[in-house]
Amino acid sequence: AQVSVPLPDNLTTWRLIAVAATQDTLVGSATTDVVTSKPLLVRPATPRFLVAGDQVLMEAIVHNYTDQAAPTEVSLEAQGLSTDDGAPRQVRIPAGGSAKVGWRLTVARGAEAAVLTFAASAGGDADRVQLTLPVKRYASPETTGNAGVVRDAVQEIVEIPGYVDRERGELTITAEPSLAAGMAAGLDYLKEYPFECTETTVSRFLPRLAAARAITKLGLPDPTGLRDELPGLVARSLQRLYSFQNQDGGWGWCARDQSEPALTAYALLGLSQARQDGYAVDEGVVQRAAGYLRSYLDRPSDVEDPTRADTRAFVLYVLAAAGQGDLGRSTLLADQRETLGNRGKAWAALALATVANDRGHAGVQALLSDLTTAALVSNTGTHWEDARTDHRSMITNTSTTAIVLEALVRLNSDHPLVDNGVRWLMAARQEGRWRSTYETSWSLLALTDFLEVRGETRGNYAYLVMVNDRQVGTGRVEGARGLEPQRLVVAVRDLLLDEENRVNIARNGSGGPLYYTMHLQYFPDAEYIESVSEGLSIAREYSLADDEDGRPVQEARAGDVIKATITLVAPQDLHFVTVEDPFPAGLEPIDASLKTTSREFQEKLEAERRKGMEEARGEDRPYWYYWGQAELRDDRLALMARFLPKGVHEYTYFLQVTRPGEYRVLPIRAYEQYFPEVWGRSDGSTFTVQEEPR
């Protein structure tokens, strides 16, 4: 038998397997490999990414697979980079040999990407390879934002520092006549959040399920394609949750973290909601999670933990939502409502109403009465606060308000505080979303419940947006027409520096309100940025891996191994900490967990861990224990810690020096994910790689 197989334009090895069977059941098989190559082959040698201002040696390794020596011309076309000598290189490559040629290039400051096209030709043979490398800004972008509701007119003042890059950055104003459209930015933020943990995985799909239900029920347009993408997103999220579940049935913040009741309840809430919406959910995972939560409820009370009652209320609510409620415990908790904060009272009311199947239950009404009394009314709307801060449960005043609002909407949608609660939540947004993924998720859940119960309030009005007395946008809303959000962008170069910029938004007509969000992004160069310590301090230091004294360096040679040491100082206990440490473009991270990594680096890392254990005075755990998740990416190291006790914490990893050049190193930064006002960063720096090996 003969078979023709067209091969793609890939230079690699293909394996063909033939299997045959005869009519009288004789069987056989054969395997052969086919190598697709070219007589003349170009292999680029570049970093994985670049930073604006980097000076780097870009090289091409040219292979001659013929049996004749070949005079060869090698050229490079570069977009987004500049060079003093971009002329083609002439080399003679021996038969079966290779040659390396290079160009020194500088990354343009305004480049978004670098497009490199390497070409080689020798007689009738030629090869051509094109690469696109991402270019990062040598800057620490600053973003500020505000949001609000317009019924007549509002004015916002925007001030921009004089030291920013005038050619980069923008002021974005989004006018949102529809509550549903006004939530789109929050949904996108949850979908695109870069770090995976239990909470962000659930937050990615739980509010989207609620939004899809509301859109379907109300017959609203779905311009973002939310319903079409939801099945795949839910399936991926469920598989990740399954992989994160611990043996005891619970979940921690990251994989392999100790199980926490609040995180486990949140995960079970997502699983049960997905199951109710028709998605296939592993029943064993659900039952193990419910078993863990029931065992938590059986634990004795801790009088030294006043927030535990709120967590119990959340657990009872989630079990009730999963069809495994406990009427006795829910009734008892409602009777002891003086032990609960506002969020706990909201969860307790939802739990009792669900298991008793009675929104008018006396216990439910008593809890709602307490919440009505506790409301804080201001010009921006109505919100709720809790006197007890619980960092372990990721709760803030915004999430408390969203949880209370959800309870009011579901148990008494005509409550007089509901409309102003929605107004406050919409005004609390920053850049179209709330401060953290957890805040955003609860806020979206409350708003979609409100939208589903009340529907869209139709308007009949016109609106106008002015910046410094210049019209930048206008719109007209008539019933169901004109509800699409309008995004208006004003470049920083068109705004005033070190002066007030006036943004005026006016609405004229009747019906529903006009929601708006504003955010300003500007780019001060990293070389002008000083380190910042707002509740924590973070620093990074490089040294040669073979230097026992660990002397700091800002220069190395190609082939060296660098030890990177991160030092974080916590003046007080920290919760849910994320650290992002960008690499210099000419260095590659060494993943010591891979079996392909040399034993030398695995032993070096083990030695660093032993050293940290010896130096950890008065600690029961080694310094690296707290880092529950470490991700080595192309351009950065990401660390996540569920809890960091007060003190000094270090983390060490290794980098392989690969590409000669002078590289801009972006600042390292750390922050509490659910309390972003606690953060810190280092200043920017440079790192030089010499071409000659040691």
C-alpha positions as CSV (number, residue, x, y, z in Angstrom):
1,A,0.0,0.0,0.0
2,Q,1.1,3.5,-0.7
3,V,-0.1,6.6,1.2
4,S,0.7,10.2,0.4
5,V,0.9,12.5,3.5
6,P,1.3,16.3,3.0
7,L,3.5,17.6,5.8
8,P,3.1,21.1,7.3
9,D,5.8,23.7,6.9
10,N,7.5,22.6,10.2
11,L,11.1,21.6,10.5
12,T,10.9,18.6,12.8
13,T,10.8,14.8,13.0
14,W,7.5,13.1,12.1
15,R,6.7,9.6,13.1
16,L,4.5,7.4,10.8
17,I,2.9,4.3,12.2
18,A,1.3,1.7,10.0
19,V,-1.0,-1.0,11.4
20,A,-2.4,-3.8,9.2
21,A,-4.8,-6.7,9.6
22,T,-5.6,-9.5,7.1
23,Q,-9.0,-11.2,6.6
24,D,-7.7,-14.2,8.5
25,T,-6.7,-12.0,11.5
26,L,-3.0,-11.8,10.9
27,V,-1.8,-8.4,12.2
28,G,1.4,-6.4,12.0
29,S,2.7,-2.9,12.4
30,A,5.7,-0.8,11.4
31,T,7.1,2.6,12.4
32,T,9.4,5.0,10.6
33,D,10.6,8.5,11.2
34,V,10.8,11.2,8.6
35,V,12.9,14.3,9.2
36,T,11.8,17.5,7.5
37,S,14.6,20.0,7.2
38,K,16.2,22.5,4.7
39,P,19.7,22.6,3.2
40,L,20.2,26.1,4.8
41,L,18.5,26.7,8.2
42,V,18.3,29.8,10.4
43,R,17.8,29.6,14.1
44,P,17.2,32.9,15.9
45,A,18.8,33.4,19.4
46,T,16.8,36.1,21.2
47,P,15.2,36.8,24.6
48,R,11.6,35.8,25.2
49,F,10.6,39.5,25.6
50,L,12.1,43.0,25.7
51,V,11.8,46.1,27.7
52,A,11.8,49.6,26.1
53,G,15.4,51.0,26.2
54,D,17.1,47.5,26.3
55,Q,20.3,47.2,24.3
56,V,20.6,43.6,23.2
57,L,22.7,41.4,21.0
58,M,20.3,39.6,18.6
59,E,22.0,36.6,16.9
60,A,21.2,34.1,14.2
61,I,22.7,30.6,14.1
62,V,22.9,29.5,10.5
63,H,23.2,25.7,9.6
64,N,24.6,24.4,6.4
65,Y,23.4,20.8,5.9
66,T,24.8,20.4,2.5
67,D,28.1,18.6,1.6
68,Q,29.6,21.8,0.2
69,A,31.0,24.9,2.0
70,A,28.6,27.8,1.4
71,P,29.4,31.6,1.2
72,T,26.2,32.9,2.9
73,E,24.6,36.3,3.3
74,V,22.6,36.7,6.6
75,S,20.4,39.7,7.2
76,L,18.1,41.1,9.8
77,E,15.1,43.4,9.4
78,A,13.9,44.8,12.7
79,Q,10.8,46.8,13.5
80,G,10.6,48.5,16.9
81,L,14.3,48.5,17.3
82,S,17.2,50.6,16.0
83,T,20.9,49.9,15.3
84,D,24.0,51.7,14.0
85,D,25.0,48.8,11.8
86,G,22.1,46.9,10.3
87,A,24.0,45.8,7.2
88,P,23.9,42.1,6.1
89,R,26.7,39.8,7.3
90,Q,28.8,37.7,5.0
91,V,30.0,34.4,6.4
92,R,31.4,31.2,4.9
93,I,29.8,28.1,6.5
94,P,31.6,24.8,6.2
95,A,29.8,21.7,4.9
96,G,27.6,20.3,7.7
97,G,28.6,23.2,9.9
98,S,27.1,26.3,11.4
99,A,28.0,30.0,12.0
100,K,26.7,32.6,14.4
101,V,26.2,36.3,13.4
102,G,24.7,39.1,15.4
103,W,23.5,42.7,15.6
104,R,23.4,45.1,18.5
105,L,20.0,46.7,18.7
106,T,18.2,49.2,21.0
107,V,14.5,48.8,21.8
108,A,12.6,51.9,20.8
109,R,10.9,53.7,23.7
110,G,7.5,53.8,22.1
111,A,7.5,50.3,20.6
112,E,4.6,48.0,21.4
113,A,6.3,44.9,19.9
114,A,9.6,44.0,18.2
115,V,9.3,42.2,14.9
116,L,12.5,40.5,13.8
117,T,12.9,38.9,10.4
118,F,16.1,36.8,10.0
119,A,17.1,35.7,6.5
120,A,20.0,33.7,5.0
121,S,20.8,32.8,1.4
122,A,23.5,30.8,-0.2
123,G,23.3,30.1,-3.9
124,G,19.9,28.6,-4.6
125,D,19.2,27.8,-1.0
126,A,17.5,30.3,1.4
127,D,15.6,30.4,4.7
128,R,13.7,33.1,6.5
129,V,12.2,33.3,10.0
130,Q,10.1,36.0,11.6
131,L,9.6,36.5,15.3
132,T,7.4,38.9,17.2
133,L,8.6,39.7,20.8
134,P,6.5,41.6,23.3
135,V,7.9,44.9,24.5
136,K,7.3,46.0,28.1
137,R,7.5,49.6,29.2
138,Y,10.4,50.6,31.4
139,A,7.8,52.1,33.7
140,S,5.6,51.4,36.7
141,P,2.2,52.4,35.3
142,E,0.1,54.3,37.7
143,T,-3.7,54.1,37.6
144,T,-6.3,56.0,39.4
145,G,-10.0,55.8,39.0
146,N,-13.4,56.9,40.2
147,A,-17.0,56.1,39.4
148,G,-20.5,57.5,40.1
149,V,-24.1,58.0,39.1
150,V,-25.4,61.0,37.2
151,R,-29.0,62.2,37.6
152,D,-28.4,65.9,36.7
153,A,-24.7,66.8,36.5
154,V,-21.4,66.0,38.1
155,Q,-17.9,67.4,37.8
156,E,-14.7,65.4,38.4
157,I,-11.2,66.9,38.7
158,V,-8.2,65.1,37.3
159,E,-4.6,66.0,38.1
160,I,-1.6,64.6,36.3
161,P,2.0,64.9,37.6
162,G,4.3,66.9,35.4
163,Y,7.0,64.1,35.2
164,V,5.0,61.6,33.2
165,D,5.6,60.5,29.7
166,R,3.3,62.8,27.6
167,E,3.2,60.3,24.7
168,R,1.8,57.5,26.7
169,G,-1.3,57.1,28.9
170,E,-4.9,58.0,28.6
171,L,-8.0,59.2,30.5
172,T,-10.8,56.8,29.8
173,I,-14.4,57.8,30.6
174,T,-17.2,55.1,30.2
175,A,-20.8,56.2,30.1
176,E,-23.1,53.3,31.0
177,P,-26.9,53.9,30.6
178,S,-27.6,50.2,31.4
179,L,-26.9,48.5,34.7
180,A,-26.2,45.3,32.8
181,A,-23.7,47.0,30.5
182,G,-22.1,48.7,33.5
183,M,-21.1,45.3,34.9
184,A,-19.2,44.2,31.8
185,A,-15.9,45.6,32.9
186,G,-16.1,43.7,36.2
187,L,-16.8,40.4,34.4
188,D,-13.8,41.0,32.1
189,Y,-11.6,41.8,35.1
190,L,-12.5,38.5,36.7
191,K,-11.9,36.5,33.5
192,E,-8.5,38.0,32.8
193,Y,-7.1,38.0,36.3
194,P,-3.6,36.6,35.9
195,F,-3.1,34.4,39.0
196,E,-4.9,31.2,39.7
197,C,-6.1,30.3,43.2
198,T,-9.3,28.9,44.7
199,E,-11.0,32.2,45.1
200,T,-10.1,33.7,41.7
201,T,-11.1,30.4,40.0
202,V,-14.6,30.5,41.6
203,S,-14.9,34.3,41.0
204,R,-14.2,33.8,37.3
205,F,-17.4,31.8,36.7
206,L,-19.8,32.3,39.6
207,P,-20.9,35.9,38.7
208,R,-21.0,35.0,35.0
209,L,-23.5,32.3,35.7
210,A,-25.7,34.8,37.5
211,A,-25.3,37.4,34.7
212,A,-26.1,34.8,32.0
213,R,-29.3,33.9,33.9
214,A,-30.4,37.6,34.1
215,I,-29.6,38.3,30.4
216,T,-31.7,35.2,29.4
217,K,-34.6,36.0,31.7
218,L,-34.8,39.7,30.7
219,G,-34.1,39.1,27.0
220,L,-31.2,41.6,27.1
221,P,-28.5,41.8,24.4
222,D,-25.3,39.9,24.9
223,P,-22.7,41.9,23.0
224,T,-19.7,40.4,24.8
225,G,-20.8,36.8,23.9
226,L,-20.9,35.9,27.6
227,R,-23.3,32.9,27.1
228,D,-21.4,31.4,24.2
229,E,-18.1,31.4,26.1
230,L,-19.5,30.2,29.5
231,P,-19.6,26.4,28.9
232,G,-15.9,26.2,28.2
233,L,-14.9,28.7,31.0
234,V,-17.0,26.7,33.5
235,A,-15.6,23.4,32.4
236,R,-12.0,24.6,32.8
237,S,-12.7,26.2,36.2
238,L,-14.3,23.1,37.5
239,Q,-11.3,21.0,36.6
240,R,-9.0,23.4,38.3
241,L,-11.2,23.3,41.5
242,Y,-11.1,19.5,41.4
243,S,-7.3,19.6,41.3
244,F,-7.1,22.1,44.2
245,Q,-9.3,20.1,46.6
246,N,-7.5,18.6,49.6
247,Q,-7.9,15.1,51.0
248,D,-10.1,16.4,53.8
249,G,-12.6,17.8,51.2
250,G,-11.7,21.4,51.8
251,W,-9.8,24.0,49.8
252,G,-7.0,26.4,50.8
253,W,-6.2,29.6,48.9
254,C,-3.7,27.9,46.6
255,A,-3.0,24.3,45.7
256,R,-1.7,22.3,48.7
257,D,-2.6,25.1,51.2
258,Q,-4.3,24.1,54.4
259,S,-8.1,23.9,54.1
260,E,-10.1,26.9,55.2
261,P,-13.8,26.9,55.9
262,A,-14.5,30.3,54.2
263,L,-12.7,29.3,51.0
264,T,-14.3,25.9,51.0
265,A,-17.7,27.4,51.4
266,Y,-17.0,29.7,48.5
267,A,-15.8,26.8,46.3
268,L,-18.9,24.8,47.2
269,L,-21.2,27.8,46.4
270,G,-19.6,27.9,42.9
271,L,-20.0,24.1,42.4
272,S,-23.6,24.1,43.6
273,Q,-24.6,27.0,41.4
274,A,-23.0,25.4,38.3
275,R,-24.9,22.2,39.0
276,Q,-28.2,24.1,39.4
277,D,-27.5,25.8,36.0
278,G,-27.2,22.4,34.3
279,Y,-23.5,21.8,34.3
280,A,-22.0,18.4,35.1
281,V,-20.4,18.6,38.5
282,D,-18.5,15.7,40.2
283,E,-20.8,14.6,43.0
284,G,-18.0,13.1,44.9
285,V,-16.2,16.5,45.1
286,V,-19.5,18.2,46.3
287,Q,-20.1,15.6,49.0
288,R,-16.5,15.7,50.3
289,A,-16.7,19.5,50.5
290,A,-20.1,19.4,52.3
291,G,-18.6,16.8,54.7
292,Y,-15.7,19.1,55.5
293,L,-18.0,22.0,56.2
294,R,-20.3,19.9,58.4
295,S,-17.2,18.8,60.4
296,Y,-16.3,22.5,60.8
297,L,-19.8,23.2,62.2
298,D,-19.2,20.5,64.8
299,R,-16.1,22.1,66.2
300,P,-16.4,23.8,69.6
301,S,-16.9,27.6,69.7
302,D,-13.9,29.8,70.2
303,V,-14.7,32.9,72.3
304,E,-11.4,34.4,71.2
305,D,-12.5,34.4,67.6
306,P,-15.4,36.8,67.3
307,T,-15.6,36.5,63.5
308,R,-16.2,32.7,63.7
309,A,-20.0,33.3,64.0
310,D,-20.0,35.1,60.6
311,T,-18.1,32.2,59.0
312,R,-20.6,29.7,60.5
313,A,-23.4,31.8,58.9
314,F,-21.6,31.6,55.5
315,V,-21.2,27.9,55.8
316,L,-24.8,27.4,56.7
317,Y,-25.9,29.5,53.8
318,V,-23.8,27.6,51.3
319,L,-24.9,24.2,52.6
320,A,-28.5,25.4,52.3
321,A,-27.8,26.6,48.7
322,A,-26.3,23.2,48.0
323,G,-29.5,21.4,49.2
324,Q,-27.9,20.3,52.5
325,G,-29.1,22.9,54.9
326,D,-29.5,22.6,58.7
327,L,-32.7,24.1,60.0
328,G,-31.8,23.6,63.7
329,R,-28.4,25.3,63.4
330,S,-29.7,28.1,61.2
331,T,-32.5,28.9,63.6
332,L,-30.2,28.8,66.6
333,L,-27.8,31.2,64.9
334,A,-30.6,33.6,64.0
335,D,-31.6,33.6,67.7
336,Q,-28.0,34.5,68.6
337,R,-27.8,37.4,66.1
338,E,-26.0,39.7,68.5
339,T,-22.9,37.5,67.8
340,L,-23.0,38.3,64.1
341,G,-21.7,41.1,62.0
342,N,-23.7,42.6,59.2
343,R,-22.4,40.1,56.6
344,G,-23.1,37.3,59.1
345,K,-26.7,38.5,59.6
346,A,-27.2,38.6,55.8
347,W,-25.9,35.1,55.3
348,A,-27.9,33.8,58.3
349,A,-31.1,35.4,56.9
350,L,-30.5,33.7,53.5
351,A,-29.7,30.4,55.1
352,L,-32.8,30.4,57.3
353,A,-35.1,31.5,54.6
354,T,-33.8,28.8,52.3
355,V,-34.0,25.8,54.7
356,A,-37.3,27.0,56.1
357,N,-38.6,27.9,52.7
358,D,-40.1,31.0,54.2
359,R,-38.9,34.6,53.6
360,G,-41.4,35.8,56.1
361,H,-40.0,33.7,59.0
362,A,-39.7,35.7,62.2
363,G,-36.0,35.0,62.5
364,V,-35.4,36.2,58.9
365,Q,-37.4,39.4,59.6
366,A,-35.5,40.1,62.8
367,L,-32.2,39.8,61.0
368,L,-33.4,42.1,58.2
369,S,-34.6,44.6,60.8
370,D,-31.1,44.7,62.3
371,L,-29.6,45.3,58.9
372,T,-32.0,48.2,58.2
373,T,-30.9,49.8,61.5
374,A,-27.2,49.3,60.7
375,A,-27.4,51.0,57.3
376,L,-25.1,54.0,56.7
377,V,-26.8,56.6,54.5
378,S,-24.8,59.3,52.7
379,N,-24.9,61.4,49.5
380,T,-23.3,58.5,47.6
381,G,-25.9,56.0,48.6
382,T,-26.3,53.4,51.4
383,H,-23.7,50.9,52.6
384,W,-22.9,48.7,55.5
385,E,-19.7,48.2,57.5
386,D,-18.6,45.6,60.0
387,A,-16.8,46.7,63.2
388,R,-14.7,43.6,63.1
389,T,-12.2,43.2,60.3
390,D,-11.6,39.7,59.2
391,H,-8.6,39.5,56.8
392,R,-8.7,35.7,56.8
393,S,-12.1,35.8,55.1
394,M,-11.2,38.5,52.6
395,I,-14.0,40.7,53.7
396,T,-14.1,44.5,53.3
397,N,-16.8,47.1,53.6
398,T,-17.6,46.8,49.9
399,S,-18.1,43.1,50.0
400,T,-20.1,43.4,53.2
401,T,-22.4,45.9,51.4
402,A,-22.8,43.6,48.4
403,I,-23.6,40.6,50.7
404,V,-26.2,42.6,52.6
405,L,-27.7,44.0,49.4
406,E,-28.0,40.5,47.9
407,A,-29.9,39.4,51.0
408,L,-32.3,42.4,50.8
409,V,-32.9,41.9,47.1
410,R,-33.6,38.2,47.4
411,L,-35.7,38.4,50.6
412,N,-37.4,41.8,50.1
413,S,-36.7,43.3,46.7
414,D,-38.9,46.3,47.5
415,H,-36.9,47.3,50.6
416,P,-36.4,51.1,50.6
417,L,-32.6,50.7,51.0
418,V,-32.1,48.6,47.9
419,D,-31.9,51.3,45.3
420,N,-29.5,53.4,47.2
421,G,-27.4,50.3,48.0
422,V,-27.1,49.7,44.2
423,R,-26.2,53.3,43.7
424,W,-23.4,53.1,46.4
425,L,-22.0,49.9,44.9
426,M,-21.9,51.3,41.4
427,A,-20.1,54.4,42.7
428,A,-17.6,52.3,44.6
429,R,-16.0,50.9,41.4
430,Q,-12.5,51.7,40.2
431,E,-11.8,51.3,36.5
432,G,-15.2,49.7,36.0
433,R,-14.7,47.1,38.7
434,W,-14.1,46.8,42.4
435,R,-10.8,46.7,44.3
436,S,-10.3,43.0,44.4
437,T,-11.6,39.8,42.7
438,Y,-13.6,38.9,45.8
439,E,-15.2,42.3,46.1
440,T,-16.0,42.3,42.4
441,S,-17.6,38.8,42.6
442,W,-19.9,39.6,45.4
443,S,-20.8,43.0,44.0
444,L,-21.7,41.4,40.6
445,L,-23.8,38.7,42.3
446,A,-25.8,41.4,44.2
447,L,-26.3,43.6,41.1
448,T,-27.3,40.7,38.8
449,D,-29.9,39.5,41.4
450,F,-31.2,43.1,41.5
451,L,-31.3,43.2,37.7
452,E,-33.1,39.9,37.5
453,V,-35.7,40.9,40.1
454,R,-36.3,44.5,39.0
455,G,-35.3,44.5,35.3
456,E,-33.8,47.4,33.5
457,T,-35.1,50.9,34.4
458,R,-35.8,52.5,31.0
459,G,-34.7,56.0,30.5
460,N,-35.5,58.9,28.3
461,Y,-32.7,61.4,28.4
462,A,-29.7,62.9,26.6
463,Y,-26.2,63.1,28.1
464,L,-23.1,65.1,27.4
465,V,-19.4,64.6,28.4
466,M,-17.0,67.5,28.4
467,V,-13.2,67.6,29.2
468,N,-11.8,71.1,29.8
469,D,-14.8,72.7,28.1
470,R,-14.3,70.4,25.0
471,Q,-17.0,68.0,24.1
472,V,-15.7,64.4,23.9
473,G,-19.0,62.5,23.8
474,T,-22.7,62.6,23.7
475,G,-25.6,60.1,23.7
476,R,-29.3,59.6,23.7
477,V,-31.3,57.0,25.6
478,E,-34.9,56.2,24.6
479,G,-36.3,53.1,26.3
480,A,-34.3,50.1,25.1
481,R,-32.4,52.2,22.6
482,G,-29.0,53.7,23.4
483,L,-28.3,51.3,26.3
484,E,-24.8,50.3,25.0
485,P,-21.9,51.7,27.0
486,Q,-19.9,54.5,25.4
487,R,-16.1,54.5,25.9
488,L,-14.4,57.8,25.5
489,V,-10.6,58.1,25.5
490,V,-8.5,61.3,25.9
491,A,-4.8,60.9,25.5
492,V,-2.5,62.3,28.2
493,R,-0.8,64.6,25.6
494,D,-4.2,66.3,25.2
495,L,-4.5,67.0,28.9
496,L,-2.9,69.5,31.3
497,L,0.0,68.5,33.4
498,D,0.4,69.9,37.0
499,E,-3.0,71.6,36.5
500,E,-6.6,70.7,37.1
501,N,-8.5,68.9,34.3
502,R,-12.2,69.4,34.6
503,V,-14.5,66.5,33.5
504,N,-18.2,67.5,33.4
505,I,-21.0,64.9,32.8
506,A,-24.5,66.3,32.3
507,R,-27.8,64.4,31.9
508,N,-31.1,65.9,30.9
509,G,-34.3,64.0,30.9
510,S,-36.2,61.3,32.9
511,G,-36.0,57.6,33.7
512,G,-33.1,55.6,34.9
513,P,-29.7,57.0,35.9
514,L,-26.5,57.3,33.9
515,Y,-23.6,55.4,35.5
516,Y,-20.0,56.4,34.7
517,T,-16.5,55.2,35.4
518,M,-13.2,57.1,34.9
519,H,-9.7,55.9,35.1
520,L,-6.4,57.6,34.4
521,Q,-3.3,55.6,33.4
522,Y,0.0,57.4,33.2
523,F,3.6,56.2,32.9
524,P,6.4,57.7,34.9
525,D,9.8,56.1,33.9
526,A,11.0,53.5,36.3
527,E,14.3,55.2,36.7
528,Y,12.5,58.1,38.3
529,I,10.4,55.9,40.6
530,E,11.5,55.5,44.2
531,S,10.7,52.5,46.3
532,V,7.4,52.6,48.2
533,S,6.4,50.9,51.5
534,E,2.7,51.1,52.2
535,G,2.3,48.4,54.9
536,L,5.2,46.2,53.7
537,S,8.6,46.5,52.2
538,I,10.0,44.5,49.3
539,A,13.5,44.3,47.8
540,R,15.4,42.1,45.3
541,E,19.1,41.4,45.1
542,Y,21.3,39.5,42.5
543,S,24.5,37.7,43.3
544,L,26.6,35.1,41.5
545,A,25.5,31.6,42.4
546,D,29.1,30.4,43.0
547,D,29.9,33.4,45.3
548,E,29.8,32.1,48.8
549,D,29.8,35.7,50.2
550,G,26.7,36.6,48.2
551,R,28.0,40.0,47.1
552,P,25.4,42.0,45.1
553,V,26.0,42.4,41.4
554,Q,24.5,44.3,38.5
555,E,26.6,42.7,35.9
556,A,27.5,39.2,34.7
557,R,28.7,37.2,31.7
558,A,26.9,35.0,29.3
559,G,26.8,31.5,30.9
560,D,26.8,32.7,34.5
561,V,24.1,31.6,37.0
562,I,22.6,34.3,39.1
563,K,21.0,33.8,42.6
564,A,18.0,36.1,43.1
565,T,17.0,36.8,46.6
566,I,13.7,38.5,47.5
567,T,13.4,40.0,50.9
568,L,9.9,41.0,52.2
569,V,9.6,42.9,55.5
570,A,6.1,42.6,57.2
571,P,5.6,45.2,60.0
572,Q,2.4,43.2,60.9
573,D,0.8,39.9,59.9
574,L,-0.2,39.9,56.2
575,H,-2.9,37.9,54.5
576,F,-3.2,36.8,50.8
577,V,0.1,38.2,49.7
578,T,1.1,38.3,46.0
579,V,4.7,39.1,44.9
580,E,5.6,39.8,41.2
581,D,9.3,39.9,40.4
582,P,10.1,40.7,36.7
583,F,13.3,39.3,35.2
584,P,15.8,41.1,33.1
585,A,15.1,40.1,29.5
586,G,18.5,38.5,28.9
587,L,18.1,36.0,31.8
588,E,16.1,32.8,31.9
589,P,14.6,31.3,35.1
590,I,15.8,27.9,36.2
591,D,13.0,25.6,37.3
592,A,14.5,23.3,39.9
593,S,11.4,21.2,40.1
594,L,11.9,19.8,36.6
595,K,13.7,16.5,36.2
596,T,15.7,18.0,33.3
597,T,17.2,20.6,35.6
598,S,20.8,19.7,36.6
599,R,21.3,18.2,40.1
600,E,23.7,21.1,40.8
601,F,20.9,23.7,40.9
602,Q,18.6,21.4,42.8
603,E,21.3,21.0,45.4
604,K,21.9,24.7,45.5
605,L,18.2,25.4,46.1
606,E,18.1,22.8,48.9
607,A,21.1,24.4,50.5
608,E,19.4,27.7,50.5
609,R,16.3,26.2,52.1
610,R,18.4,24.6,54.8
611,K,20.2,27.9,55.4
612,G,16.8,29.6,55.8
613,M,15.7,27.0,58.3
614,E,18.8,27.5,60.4
615,E,18.4,31.3,60.4
616,A,14.7,31.3,61.2
617,R,14.9,32.1,64.9
618,G,11.9,31.1,67.0
619,E,9.9,29.8,64.0
620,D,8.5,26.4,63.7
621,R,8.5,26.5,59.9
622,P,11.2,27.2,57.3
623,Y,11.2,30.6,55.6
624,W,9.9,29.2,52.3
625,Y,7.0,27.3,53.9
626,Y,4.6,30.2,53.7
627,W,4.9,30.6,50.0
628,G,2.0,28.3,48.9
629,Q,2.4,28.8,45.2
630,A,5.4,29.8,43.0
631,E,5.0,30.3,39.3
632,L,8.0,30.8,36.9
633,R,6.8,32.6,33.8
634,D,8.6,33.9,30.7
635,D,8.9,37.4,32.2
636,R,8.5,37.1,36.0
637,L,8.3,35.0,39.1
638,A,4.9,35.1,40.9
639,L,4.7,34.1,44.6
640,M,1.5,33.7,46.6
641,A,1.2,33.3,50.4
642,R,-2.0,32.7,52.3
643,F,-0.4,34.2,55.4
644,L,2.9,35.9,56.3
645,P,3.6,36.5,60.0
646,K,5.1,39.7,61.2
647,G,8.9,39.6,60.4
648,V,11.4,39.3,57.6
649,H,10.8,36.7,54.8
650,E,13.1,35.6,52.0
651,Y,12.7,33.6,48.8
652,T,15.6,32.5,46.6
653,Y,15.6,31.2,43.0
654,F,18.2,31.0,40.2
655,L,18.5,32.6,36.7
656,Q,20.6,31.5,33.8
657,V,22.4,34.4,32.0
658,T,21.9,33.9,28.2
659,R,21.9,37.0,26.0
660,P,24.5,39.8,26.1
661,G,23.2,43.3,26.4
662,E,22.1,46.0,28.9
663,Y,18.7,45.4,30.3
664,R,16.1,47.5,32.2
665,V,14.8,45.7,35.2
666,L,11.3,46.6,36.3
667,P,10.5,47.1,40.0
668,I,9.5,44.1,42.1
669,R,6.2,44.7,43.9
670,A,4.1,42.9,46.6
671,Y,0.5,43.5,47.8
672,E,-2.3,42.0,49.8
673,Q,-4.7,40.8,47.1
674,Y,-7.9,41.6,48.9
675,F,-6.6,44.8,50.7
676,P,-4.7,46.6,47.9
677,E,-4.0,49.6,50.1
678,V,-1.3,47.4,51.7
679,W,1.6,47.2,49.1
680,G,5.2,48.0,48.4
681,R,7.6,48.1,45.5
682,S,11.3,48.5,44.8
683,D,12.9,51.1,42.5
684,G,13.9,50.2,38.9
685,S,17.5,49.2,37.9
686,T,19.6,47.9,35.1
687,F,21.5,44.7,34.6
688,T,24.4,44.2,32.1
689,V,25.5,41.0,30.5
690,Q,28.9,40.8,28.9
691,E,29.4,38.7,25.8
692,E,32.6,36.9,26.7
693,P,32.1,33.8,28.9
694,R,34.3,33.4,32.0
